[in-house]
Every structure is written in structure tokens, then in C-alpha cells.
Amino acid sequence: MKSFEFNSYGNDIVAHNKTLFTEFSLDLFKPECLVANDVLQYRRMRAQDVNGRGGVHTFIFGGQDLVLRHYYRGGMISKYIYDSYLWQGLYKSRAMNELQMLSKMQAMSLPVPIPVAAHIQKNGFLYKADIITQLIPQALSCSTILIRNTISAEVWQNIGSVIRRFHDKGCNHADLNAHNILLNEKNCVFLVDFDKSQIETRSGSWKQRNLVRLKRSLLKLKNTEANFNYSEQDFKSLMQGYNSD
């Protein structure tokens, strides 16, 4: 994490990418502060627009388009604990883990968002967290595109090939699904949302679990969305790309 600078503000810790910004205010993690500053051109993207819990916030700072995402719990536990996690040290926090993952993958020249900053707010044995990354311009999730249109076999093959690149580098995406695969206007593929992900040092069944999870998410959307342009042949095309040399 040599490229990141750390600052403490009472119970708040901010790490920012010093190759991008010389300083980074704690206020940039507060949506109410972003709203109050017209220069930042704040925009909230709702959960239903980005298929994520709580949605995300976009703004412009230092001439760069940025995305702020707060960490929310999922599953049954979210009914009782909304966005707090057990404190086990700074580098084991959700935000710092993802920041480190993105930095490593960026160094591997993998298509991921550029990591910008992380915020951890401690409260006794618990903490809350946020992460900021650069916005991938003119990109939509695979799930959003499939609601509107079809994806060609060639693009499906490209998606499979990109996933294979991540796997060959040991990148285990903990939640590979149709929402976390983005395509830009040139159909370039990006993977996002690496919360709880890790770099694997050994081969194993995790690669297959990633692919099974992705297929399951596509089938779920096929069953729940009125118009979802996905078929079994699409996943076969993806696997053709994944298995190509």
C-alpha cells in the first residue's frame, strides 16, 4: 500500500491514493456534504439502478469522475445489523481489503476500477466503511444490458475470456454475478465489486464456484425479469471464451 496515504480524524481513518490526489477530505465520504457542494456535481444512483444494496453516489473531484459506495450487510443478518462489522484490524476491514485487491489487480493490468480511497469509522468493537473508486465511463452492467437488449456470442466469449484472465492471476471474485460485470460502449469488459474477494495462491474449486455463481445469477434474473434476453447458449458462448487458449 505504498501508493496510499493514511490520515486519522478521531475515530475515522481515511486512506487515499496519493498518486491521484495530494489530499482527500473526510467530507468526500459524506453524501450530505457532496449534495451541498454544487462543484462536485453529485448524483445518487439508486439501488434498483445499480443492482446493489443502498445504491452508490457519483461525483466529480479534482477533474475525476468518482463513485462512493457504502458497505451494507446482506443476507438474514442484515435484518438485525444494517452496516456494522466486527473490528479485527485496519487491514482486515472490508474497505481496506477491497482497496488492496483493486491495487493488486490494477498492477496485473486487469480491467477493474482504479482504487481512490477508503474510509473506516470505528465504534468500539465495530466499524462502518466506505470505498471510492474511479467511475468506468459509459459502462452498464451485464444485467442492465440484458433487460434492454441481447448480447452477441462474440461479446459473451469476450466476457468468458476476461474472467479467465482474472482466474489465471488467482483473483477469486467472491460475488461474481451479472450485476458485477460491466460493458462500456466499445463492449470492453470490466469486473467490479470485489468486497470479500481475495488472491488465491493455489488452484482449486473456487474457479468453478465463481462460474456456477454467475450462471445462477443469470438464471435467477431470467426467471424474475419480464424481459431478460439470456439463454443457455449465451453461457455456452461464455465458456467457449473461458476455455479458449
C-alpha atoms as an extended CHARMM CRD file, in Angstrom:
* protein
*
       245  EXT
         1         1  MET       CA              0.0000000000        0.0000000000        0.0000000000  PROA      1               0.0000000000
         2         2  LYS       CA              2.9250000000        2.3440000000       -0.6680000000  PROA      2               0.0000000000
         3         3  SER       CA              0.8080000000        4.4700000000       -3.0010000000  PROA      3               0.0000000000
         4         4  PHE       CA             -1.7400000000        5.2340000000       -0.2520000000  PROA      4               0.0000000000
         5         5  GLU       CA             -1.5950000000        7.8920000000        2.4320000000  PROA      5               0.0000000000
         6         6  PHE       CA             -3.3640000000        7.3620000000        5.7600000000  PROA      6               0.0000000000
         7         7  ASN       CA             -4.9320000000       10.0510000000        7.9390000000  PROA      7               0.0000000000
         8         8  SER       CA             -6.8440000000        9.7690000000       11.2130000000  PROA      8               0.0000000000
         9         9  TYR       CA             -9.6840000000       12.0530000000       12.3340000000  PROA      9               0.0000000000
        10        10  GLY       CA            -10.6870000000       10.8480000000       15.7870000000  PROA      10              0.0000000000
        11        11  ASN       CA            -12.4650000000        7.5290000000       15.2140000000  PROA      11              0.0000000000
        12        12  ASP       CA            -12.2700000000        7.9310000000       11.4160000000  PROA      12              0.0000000000
        13        13  ILE       CA             -9.4370000000        6.6360000000        9.2340000000  PROA      13              0.0000000000
        14        14  VAL       CA             -9.0570000000        7.7150000000        5.5910000000  PROA      14              0.0000000000
        15        15  ALA       CA             -6.6700000000        6.1260000000        3.1000000000  PROA      15              0.0000000000
        16        16  HSD       CA             -6.3130000000        7.7880000000       -0.2930000000  PROA      16              0.0000000000
        17        17  ASN       CA             -4.3270000000        7.1400000000       -3.4410000000  PROA      17              0.0000000000
        18        18  LYS       CA             -1.5970000000        9.7840000000       -3.3080000000  PROA      18              0.0000000000
        19        19  THR       CA             -0.6810000000        9.1840000000       -6.9440000000  PROA      19              0.0000000000
        20        20  LEU       CA             -4.0910000000       10.6700000000       -7.8140000000  PROA      20              0.0000000000
        21        21  PHE       CA             -4.6840000000       13.2530000000       -5.0670000000  PROA      21              0.0000000000
        22        22  THR       CA             -2.3950000000       15.1740000000       -2.7420000000  PROA      22              0.0000000000
        23        23  GLU       CA             -5.1670000000       15.3730000000       -0.1380000000  PROA      23              0.0000000000
        24        24  PHE       CA             -8.5750000000       13.8160000000        0.3670000000  PROA      24              0.0000000000
        25        25  SER       CA            -11.1720000000       15.1760000000        2.7680000000  PROA      25              0.0000000000
        26        26  LEU       CA            -13.3020000000       13.0620000000        5.1040000000  PROA      26              0.0000000000
        27        27  ASP       CA            -16.3020000000       15.0650000000        3.8250000000  PROA      27              0.0000000000
        28        28  LEU       CA            -15.9790000000       13.3370000000        0.4470000000  PROA      28              0.0000000000
        29        29  PHE       CA            -17.3660000000       10.1980000000        2.0790000000  PROA      29              0.0000000000
        30        30  LYS       CA            -20.4860000000       12.0210000000        3.3060000000  PROA      30              0.0000000000
        31        31  PRO       CA            -23.3500000000       12.2280000000        0.7740000000  PROA      31              0.0000000000
        32        32  GLU       CA            -24.8490000000       15.2030000000        2.5950000000  PROA      32              0.0000000000
        33        33  CYS       CA            -21.6030000000       17.1400000000        2.0320000000  PROA      33              0.0000000000
        34        34  LEU       CA            -21.4730000000       16.1040000000       -1.6210000000  PROA      34              0.0000000000
        35        35  VAL       CA            -25.0420000000       17.3360000000       -2.1240000000  PROA      35              0.0000000000
        36        36  ALA       CA            -24.2190000000       20.7020000000       -0.5560000000  PROA      36              0.0000000000
        37        37  ASN       CA            -21.3230000000       21.4100000000       -2.9420000000  PROA      37              0.0000000000
        38        38  ASP       CA            -22.5530000000       22.1410000000       -6.4810000000  PROA      38              0.0000000000
        39        39  VAL       CA            -18.9960000000       21.9770000000       -7.8490000000  PROA      39              0.0000000000
        40        40  LEU       CA            -18.8950000000       18.2330000000       -7.1240000000  PROA      40              0.0000000000
        41        41  GLN       CA            -21.8690000000       17.5610000000       -9.4600000000  PROA      41              0.0000000000
        42        42  TYR       CA            -23.2720000000       14.9580000000       -7.0940000000  PROA      42              0.0000000000
        43        43  ARG       CA            -25.6590000000       12.2910000000       -8.3340000000  PROA      43              0.0000000000
        44        44  ARG       CA            -27.1590000000        9.3900000000       -6.4650000000  PROA      44              0.0000000000
        45        45  MET       CA            -27.6460000000        6.1300000000       -8.3330000000  PROA      45              0.0000000000
        46        46  ARG       CA            -30.4220000000        4.1830000000       -6.6670000000  PROA      46              0.0000000000
        47        47  ALA       CA            -30.1500000000        0.5370000000       -5.6390000000  PROA      47              0.0000000000
        48        48  GLN       CA            -32.5410000000       -0.5420000000       -8.3970000000  PROA      48              0.0000000000
        49        49  ASP       CA            -30.3790000000        1.2600000000      -10.9740000000  PROA      49              0.0000000000
        50        50  VAL       CA            -27.1100000000       -0.4100000000       -9.9970000000  PROA      50              0.0000000000
        51        51  ASN       CA            -28.4830000000       -3.6290000000       -8.5140000000  PROA      51              0.0000000000
        52        52  GLY       CA            -26.7210000000       -3.0990000000       -5.2150000000  PROA      52              0.0000000000
        53        53  ARG       CA            -27.7250000000       -2.6120000000       -1.6190000000  PROA      53              0.0000000000
        54        54  GLY       CA            -28.2070000000        1.0600000000       -0.8270000000  PROA      54              0.0000000000
        55        55  GLY       CA            -27.1040000000        2.3260000000       -4.2260000000  PROA      55              0.0000000000
        56        56  VAL       CA            -23.9820000000        4.3660000000       -4.9350000000  PROA      56              0.0000000000
        57        57  HSD       CA            -23.0790000000        8.0450000000       -5.1740000000  PROA      57              0.0000000000
        58        58  THR       CA            -21.1830000000        9.6260000000       -8.0670000000  PROA      58              0.0000000000
        59        59  PHE       CA            -19.4120000000       12.9790000000       -8.0510000000  PROA      59              0.0000000000
        60        60  ILE       CA            -16.5420000000       14.8680000000       -9.6660000000  PROA      60              0.0000000000
        61        61  PHE       CA            -13.4780000000       15.8330000000       -7.6380000000  PROA      61              0.0000000000
        62        62  GLY       CA            -10.1370000000       17.0260000000       -8.9390000000  PROA      62              0.0000000000
        63        63  GLY       CA            -11.3820000000       16.6290000000      -12.5000000000  PROA      63              0.0000000000
        64        64  GLN       CA            -12.1040000000       12.9200000000      -11.9870000000  PROA      64              0.0000000000
        65        65  ASP       CA            -15.4320000000       11.0660000000      -12.0070000000  PROA      65              0.0000000000
        66        66  LEU       CA            -15.6800000000        9.0870000000       -8.7830000000  PROA      66              0.0000000000
        67        67  VAL       CA            -18.0250000000        6.5250000000       -7.2310000000  PROA      67              0.0000000000
        68        68  LEU       CA            -18.7310000000        6.3220000000       -3.4990000000  PROA      68              0.0000000000
        69        69  ARG       CA            -20.0980000000        3.0410000000       -2.1370000000  PROA      69              0.0000000000
        70        70  HSD       CA            -21.0600000000        2.3060000000        1.4630000000  PROA      70              0.0000000000
        71        71  TYR       CA            -20.7390000000       -1.2340000000        2.7920000000  PROA      71              0.0000000000
        72        72  TYR       CA            -24.0570000000       -2.8180000000        3.7480000000  PROA      72              0.0000000000
        73        73  ARG       CA            -24.6850000000       -6.2720000000        5.0900000000  PROA      73              0.0000000000
        74        74  GLY       CA            -26.6030000000       -8.8400000000        3.0970000000  PROA      74              0.0000000000
        75        75  GLY       CA            -28.4970000000      -11.9810000000        3.9420000000  PROA      75              0.0000000000
        76        76  MET       CA            -30.5130000000      -12.7000000000        7.0720000000  PROA      76              0.0000000000
        77        77  ILE       CA            -28.1580000000      -10.8130000000        9.3790000000  PROA      77              0.0000000000
        78        78  SER       CA            -28.9670000000       -7.5470000000        7.5710000000  PROA      78              0.0000000000
        79        79  LYS       CA            -32.3820000000       -7.5840000000        9.2610000000  PROA      79              0.0000000000
        80        80  TYR       CA            -30.6390000000       -7.0590000000       12.5850000000  PROA      80              0.0000000000
        81        81  ILE       CA            -27.2880000000       -5.4330000000       11.7230000000  PROA      81              0.0000000000
        82        82  TYR       CA            -27.5130000000       -2.9520000000        8.8480000000  PROA      82              0.0000000000
        83        83  ASP       CA            -23.9700000000       -1.7960000000        8.1010000000  PROA      83              0.0000000000
        84        84  SER       CA            -21.6920000000       -2.5820000000       11.0600000000  PROA      84              0.0000000000
        85        85  TYR       CA            -18.8820000000       -5.1450000000       11.1220000000  PROA      85              0.0000000000
        86        86  LEU       CA            -16.6330000000       -6.6270000000       13.8150000000  PROA      86              0.0000000000
        87        87  TRP       CA            -13.3400000000       -4.7410000000       14.1060000000  PROA      87              0.0000000000
        88        88  GLN       CA            -10.3770000000       -7.0820000000       13.5260000000  PROA      88              0.0000000000
        89        89  GLY       CA             -7.8010000000       -4.5270000000       12.4850000000  PROA      89              0.0000000000
        90        90  LEU       CA             -7.4610000000       -1.9430000000        9.7460000000  PROA      90              0.0000000000
        91        91  TYR       CA             -6.1770000000       -4.2500000000        7.0070000000  PROA      91              0.0000000000
        92        92  LYS       CA             -8.9100000000       -6.8160000000        7.6770000000  PROA      92              0.0000000000
        93        93  SER       CA            -11.6740000000       -4.2440000000        7.2110000000  PROA      93              0.0000000000
        94        94  ARG       CA            -13.9280000000       -4.6060000000        4.1580000000  PROA      94              0.0000000000
        95        95  ALA       CA            -12.8120000000       -1.3150000000        2.6290000000  PROA      95              0.0000000000
        96        96  MET       CA             -9.0760000000       -1.8610000000        3.0410000000  PROA      96              0.0000000000
        97        97  ASN       CA             -9.3130000000       -5.4300000000        1.7590000000  PROA      97              0.0000000000
        98        98  GLU       CA            -11.0540000000       -4.2610000000       -1.4000000000  PROA      98              0.0000000000
        99        99  LEU       CA             -8.6690000000       -1.3280000000       -1.8250000000  PROA      99              0.0000000000
       100       100  GLN       CA             -5.7140000000       -3.7160000000       -1.6420000000  PROA      100             0.0000000000
       101       101  MET       CA             -7.3740000000       -6.1510000000       -4.0570000000  PROA      101             0.0000000000
       102       102  LEU       CA             -8.0110000000       -3.4230000000       -6.6130000000  PROA      102             0.0000000000
       103       103  SER       CA             -4.4360000000       -2.1610000000       -6.3000000000  PROA      103             0.0000000000
       104       104  LYS       CA             -3.0130000000       -5.6360000000       -6.9030000000  PROA      104             0.0000000000
       105       105  MET       CA             -5.2900000000       -6.2790000000       -9.8730000000  PROA      105             0.0000000000
       106       106  GLN       CA             -4.5240000000       -2.8820000000      -11.3580000000  PROA      106             0.0000000000
       107       107  ALA       CA             -0.8120000000       -3.7950000000      -11.1340000000  PROA      107             0.0000000000
       108       108  MET       CA             -1.6870000000       -7.0080000000      -13.0110000000  PROA      108             0.0000000000
       109       109  SER       CA             -3.2840000000       -4.8830000000      -15.7950000000  PROA      109             0.0000000000
       110       110  LEU       CA             -6.6900000000       -6.4280000000      -15.1540000000  PROA      110             0.0000000000
       111       111  PRO       CA             -9.8130000000       -4.4190000000      -16.1170000000  PROA      111             0.0000000000
       112       112  VAL       CA            -11.0320000000       -3.1320000000      -12.7390000000  PROA      112             0.0000000000
       113       113  PRO       CA            -11.9620000000        0.3070000000      -11.3740000000  PROA      113             0.0000000000
       114       114  ILE       CA             -8.9810000000        2.3770000000      -10.2390000000  PROA      114             0.0000000000
       115       115  PRO       CA             -8.9060000000        2.4880000000       -6.3950000000  PROA      115             0.0000000000
       116       116  VAL       CA             -9.1170000000        6.0090000000       -4.9890000000  PROA      116             0.0000000000
       117       117  ALA       CA             -9.8470000000        5.9980000000       -1.2630000000  PROA      117             0.0000000000
       118       118  ALA       CA            -11.3130000000        4.1190000000        1.7050000000  PROA      118             0.0000000000
       119       119  HSD       CA            -12.9470000000        5.2790000000        4.9340000000  PROA      119             0.0000000000
       120       120  ILE       CA            -13.2770000000        3.2940000000        8.1530000000  PROA      120             0.0000000000
       121       121  GLN       CA            -15.2460000000        4.6260000000       11.1370000000  PROA      121             0.0000000000
       122       122  LYS       CA            -14.5300000000        2.7630000000       14.3680000000  PROA      122             0.0000000000
       123       123  ASN       CA            -17.0640000000        2.4800000000       17.1900000000  PROA      123             0.0000000000
       124       124  GLY       CA            -15.7500000000        0.2550000000       19.9660000000  PROA      124             0.0000000000
       125       125  PHE       CA            -15.5810000000       -3.3260000000       18.6880000000  PROA      125             0.0000000000
       126       126  LEU       CA            -17.4620000000       -2.4140000000       15.4940000000  PROA      126             0.0000000000
       127       127  TYR       CA            -16.8130000000       -0.3370000000       12.3860000000  PROA      127             0.0000000000
       128       128  LYS       CA            -18.5330000000        1.0420000000        9.2920000000  PROA      128             0.0000000000
       129       129  ALA       CA            -16.8140000000        1.5610000000        5.9460000000  PROA      129             0.0000000000
       130       130  ASP       CA            -16.9170000000        3.1960000000        2.5110000000  PROA      130             0.0000000000
       131       131  ILE       CA            -14.8450000000        2.9260000000       -0.6330000000  PROA      131             0.0000000000
       132       132  ILE       CA            -14.3190000000        5.3510000000       -3.5260000000  PROA      132             0.0000000000
       133       133  THR       CA            -13.1650000000        4.2780000000       -6.9860000000  PROA      133             0.0000000000
       134       134  GLN       CA            -12.9210000000        5.9480000000      -10.3580000000  PROA      134             0.0000000000
       135       135  LEU       CA            -16.0640000000        5.7160000000      -12.4530000000  PROA      135             0.0000000000
       136       136  ILE       CA            -15.8170000000        3.4670000000      -15.5060000000  PROA      136             0.0000000000
       137       137  PRO       CA            -17.1710000000        5.8110000000      -18.1930000000  PROA      137             0.0000000000
       138       138  GLN       CA            -20.1880000000        4.8970000000      -20.3210000000  PROA      138             0.0000000000
       139       139  ALA       CA            -20.4570000000        1.4190000000      -18.8030000000  PROA      139             0.0000000000
       140       140  LEU       CA            -23.5390000000       -0.6150000000      -17.9250000000  PROA      140             0.0000000000
       141       141  SER       CA            -23.8810000000       -3.8570000000      -16.0240000000  PROA      141             0.0000000000
       142       142  CYS       CA            -24.4700000000       -7.0630000000      -17.9300000000  PROA      142             0.0000000000
       143       143  SER       CA            -27.8130000000       -7.4150000000      -16.1170000000  PROA      143             0.0000000000
       144       144  THR       CA            -28.9790000000       -3.9610000000      -17.2070000000  PROA      144             0.0000000000
       145       145  ILE       CA            -27.9820000000       -4.5420000000      -20.8160000000  PROA      145             0.0000000000
       146       146  LEU       CA            -29.8030000000       -7.8850000000      -20.9540000000  PROA      146             0.0000000000
       147       147  ILE       CA            -33.0290000000       -6.2720000000      -19.7780000000  PROA      147             0.0000000000
       148       148  ARG       CA            -32.7740000000       -3.8620000000      -22.7190000000  PROA      148             0.0000000000
       149       149  ASN       CA            -31.1560000000       -5.9450000000      -25.4240000000  PROA      149             0.0000000000
       150       150  THR       CA            -29.2870000000       -9.1140000000      -26.3540000000  PROA      150             0.0000000000
       151       151  ILE       CA            -25.5300000000       -9.6390000000      -26.0770000000  PROA      151             0.0000000000
       152       152  SER       CA            -23.8060000000      -11.1810000000      -29.0950000000  PROA      152             0.0000000000
       153       153  ALA       CA            -21.9900000000      -14.5180000000      -28.9410000000  PROA      153             0.0000000000
       154       154  GLU       CA            -18.7190000000      -12.7000000000      -29.6140000000  PROA      154             0.0000000000
       155       155  VAL       CA            -19.1910000000      -10.4570000000      -26.5770000000  PROA      155             0.0000000000
       156       156  TRP       CA            -20.1770000000      -13.4420000000      -24.4030000000  PROA      156             0.0000000000
       157       157  GLN       CA            -16.9460000000      -15.1220000000      -25.4770000000  PROA      157             0.0000000000
       158       158  ASN       CA            -15.0380000000      -11.9810000000      -24.5600000000  PROA      158             0.0000000000
       159       159  ILE       CA            -16.6760000000      -11.9710000000      -21.1120000000  PROA      159             0.0000000000
       160       160  GLY       CA            -15.5340000000      -15.5650000000      -20.6230000000  PROA      160             0.0000000000
       161       161  SER       CA            -12.0220000000      -14.7340000000      -21.7780000000  PROA      161             0.0000000000
       162       162  VAL       CA            -11.7740000000      -11.8180000000      -19.3260000000  PROA      162             0.0000000000
       163       163  ILE       CA            -12.9930000000      -13.9570000000      -16.4200000000  PROA      163             0.0000000000
       164       164  ARG       CA            -10.3120000000      -16.4910000000      -17.3580000000  PROA      164             0.0000000000
       165       165  ARG       CA             -7.6660000000      -13.7370000000      -17.1860000000  PROA      165             0.0000000000
       166       166  PHE       CA             -8.7110000000      -12.9850000000      -13.6140000000  PROA      166             0.0000000000
       167       167  HSD       CA             -8.6680000000      -16.6610000000      -12.6930000000  PROA      167             0.0000000000
       168       168  ASP       CA             -5.2320000000      -17.1880000000      -14.2400000000  PROA      168             0.0000000000
       169       169  LYS       CA             -3.9500000000      -14.4240000000      -11.9400000000  PROA      169             0.0000000000
       170       170  GLY       CA             -5.5540000000      -16.0850000000       -8.9030000000  PROA      170             0.0000000000
       171       171  CYS       CA             -8.2860000000      -13.4640000000       -8.4890000000  PROA      171             0.0000000000
       172       172  ASN       CA            -11.2340000000      -15.0530000000       -6.6960000000  PROA      172             0.0000000000
       173       173  HSD       CA            -14.2880000000      -12.8080000000       -7.0590000000  PROA      173             0.0000000000
       174       174  ALA       CA            -16.4480000000      -13.5750000000       -4.0160000000  PROA      174             0.0000000000
       175       175  ASP       CA            -19.6570000000      -12.4240000000       -5.7350000000  PROA      175             0.0000000000
       176       176  LEU       CA            -19.2990000000      -12.8640000000       -9.4810000000  PROA      176             0.0000000000
       177       177  ASN       CA            -22.7470000000      -12.1730000000      -10.8970000000  PROA      177             0.0000000000
       178       178  ALA       CA            -24.4800000000      -10.4110000000      -13.7810000000  PROA      178             0.0000000000
       179       179  HSD       CA            -24.5360000000       -7.1170000000      -11.8570000000  PROA      179             0.0000000000
       180       180  ASN       CA            -20.7650000000       -7.0240000000      -11.3180000000  PROA      180             0.0000000000
       181       181  ILE       CA            -19.7660000000       -7.4350000000      -14.9700000000  PROA      181             0.0000000000
       182       182  LEU       CA            -19.7250000000       -4.1290000000      -16.8600000000  PROA      182             0.0000000000
       183       183  LEU       CA            -19.5370000000       -3.4140000000      -20.5840000000  PROA      183             0.0000000000
       184       184  ASN       CA            -18.6540000000        0.0060000000      -21.9620000000  PROA      184             0.0000000000
       185       185  GLU       CA            -19.7470000000        1.4720000000      -25.2970000000  PROA      185             0.0000000000
       186       186  LYS       CA            -16.9910000000       -0.4870000000      -27.0650000000  PROA      186             0.0000000000
       187       187  ASN       CA            -18.0320000000       -3.7270000000      -25.3170000000  PROA      187             0.0000000000
       188       188  CYS       CA            -14.8580000000       -3.7780000000      -23.2510000000  PROA      188             0.0000000000
       189       189  VAL       CA            -15.3970000000       -5.9420000000      -20.1540000000  PROA      189             0.0000000000
       190       190  PHE       CA            -14.7480000000       -4.8540000000      -16.5540000000  PROA      190             0.0000000000
       191       191  LEU       CA            -15.3170000000       -6.6360000000      -13.2510000000  PROA      191             0.0000000000
       192       192  VAL       CA            -16.3590000000       -4.6120000000      -10.1900000000  PROA      192             0.0000000000
       193       193  ASP       CA            -17.3300000000       -5.0160000000       -6.5160000000  PROA      193             0.0000000000
       194       194  PHE       CA            -14.5240000000       -7.0900000000       -5.0010000000  PROA      194             0.0000000000
       195       195  ASP       CA            -15.8180000000       -6.9870000000       -1.4370000000  PROA      195             0.0000000000
       196       196  LYS       CA            -14.6190000000      -10.1350000000        0.4260000000  PROA      196             0.0000000000
       197       197  SER       CA            -12.5860000000      -11.2240000000       -2.6050000000  PROA      197             0.0000000000
       198       198  GLN       CA             -9.0180000000      -12.4800000000       -2.4060000000  PROA      198             0.0000000000
       199       199  ILE       CA             -5.9370000000      -13.5200000000       -4.3410000000  PROA      199             0.0000000000
       200       200  GLU       CA             -5.5950000000      -17.3090000000       -4.2910000000  PROA      200             0.0000000000
       201       201  THR       CA             -2.1180000000      -18.8250000000       -4.2060000000  PROA      201             0.0000000000
       202       202  ARG       CA             -3.3110000000      -22.3070000000       -5.1440000000  PROA      202             0.0000000000
       203       203  SER       CA             -5.6340000000      -23.7070000000       -7.7480000000  PROA      203             0.0000000000
       204       204  GLY       CA             -8.8670000000      -25.2690000000       -6.5520000000  PROA      204             0.0000000000
       205       205  SER       CA            -12.6270000000      -25.4220000000       -6.8440000000  PROA      205             0.0000000000
       206       206  TRP       CA            -13.0150000000      -21.6450000000       -6.3330000000  PROA      206             0.0000000000
       207       207  LYS       CA            -12.8600000000      -21.0210000000      -10.0930000000  PROA      207             0.0000000000
       208       208  GLN       CA            -15.7560000000      -23.3710000000      -10.7400000000  PROA      208             0.0000000000
       209       209  ARG       CA            -17.7070000000      -21.8340000000       -7.8400000000  PROA      209             0.0000000000
       210       210  ASN       CA            -17.2770000000      -18.3890000000       -9.4490000000  PROA      210             0.0000000000
       211       211  LEU       CA            -18.7230000000      -19.6460000000      -12.7300000000  PROA      211             0.0000000000
       212       212  VAL       CA            -21.5810000000      -21.5060000000      -11.0470000000  PROA      212             0.0000000000
       213       213  ARG       CA            -22.4900000000      -18.3880000000       -9.0930000000  PROA      213             0.0000000000
       214       214  LEU       CA            -22.5200000000      -16.3130000000      -12.2860000000  PROA      214             0.0000000000
       215       215  LYS       CA            -24.7180000000      -18.8050000000      -14.1240000000  PROA      215             0.0000000000
       216       216  ARG       CA            -27.0930000000      -18.9690000000      -11.1640000000  PROA      216             0.0000000000
       217       217  SER       CA            -27.4670000000      -15.1820000000      -11.1250000000  PROA      217             0.0000000000
       218       218  LEU       CA            -28.2840000000      -15.1420000000      -14.8550000000  PROA      218             0.0000000000
       219       219  LEU       CA            -30.9000000000      -17.8660000000      -14.4640000000  PROA      219             0.0000000000
       220       220  LYS       CA            -32.4170000000      -16.0820000000      -11.4720000000  PROA      220             0.0000000000
       221       221  LEU       CA            -32.7830000000      -12.8750000000      -13.4800000000  PROA      221             0.0000000000
       222       222  LYS       CA            -34.2410000000      -14.8630000000      -16.3770000000  PROA      222             0.0000000000
       223       223  ASN       CA            -36.9340000000      -16.1340000000      -14.0120000000  PROA      223             0.0000000000
       224       224  THR       CA            -37.6570000000      -12.8280000000      -12.2770000000  PROA      224             0.0000000000
       225       225  GLU       CA            -37.3840000000      -10.2080000000      -15.0280000000  PROA      225             0.0000000000
       226       226  ALA       CA            -40.2370000000       -9.9070000000      -17.5510000000  PROA      226             0.0000000000
       227       227  ASN       CA            -37.8080000000       -9.2400000000      -20.4130000000  PROA      227             0.0000000000
       228       228  PHE       CA            -34.3600000000      -10.7020000000      -19.8710000000  PROA      228             0.0000000000
       229       229  ASN       CA            -32.5030000000      -11.5850000000      -23.0540000000  PROA      229             0.0000000000
       230       230  TYR       CA            -30.4920000000      -14.5740000000      -21.8660000000  PROA      230             0.0000000000
       231       231  SER       CA            -30.3920000000      -18.2030000000      -22.9950000000  PROA      231             0.0000000000
       232       232  GLU       CA            -28.3460000000      -21.3070000000      -22.1940000000  PROA      232             0.0000000000
       233       233  GLN       CA            -26.4760000000      -20.7960000000      -25.4670000000  PROA      233             0.0000000000
       234       234  ASP       CA            -25.1560000000      -17.4850000000      -24.1250000000  PROA      234             0.0000000000
       235       235  PHE       CA            -23.4130000000      -19.2250000000      -21.2420000000  PROA      235             0.0000000000
       236       236  LYS       CA            -22.0320000000      -21.8340000000      -23.6330000000  PROA      236             0.0000000000
       237       237  SER       CA            -20.5150000000      -18.9550000000      -25.6380000000  PROA      237             0.0000000000
       238       238  LEU       CA            -19.0750000000      -17.5190000000      -22.4200000000  PROA      238             0.0000000000
       239       239  MET       CA            -17.4790000000      -20.8750000000      -21.6080000000  PROA      239             0.0000000000
       240       240  GLN       CA            -16.0610000000      -21.0960000000      -25.1300000000  PROA      240             0.0000000000
       241       241  GLY       CA            -14.2450000000      -17.8530000000      -24.4590000000  PROA      241             0.0000000000
       242       242  TYR       CA            -13.2110000000      -19.0030000000      -20.9810000000  PROA      242             0.0000000000
       243       243  ASN       CA            -11.7230000000      -22.2630000000      -22.2970000000  PROA      243             0.0000000000
       244       244  SER       CA            -10.0050000000      -20.8000000000      -25.3660000000  PROA      244             0.0000000000
       245       245  ASP       CA             -6.2110000000      -20.5930000000      -25.3370000000  PROA      245             0.0000000000
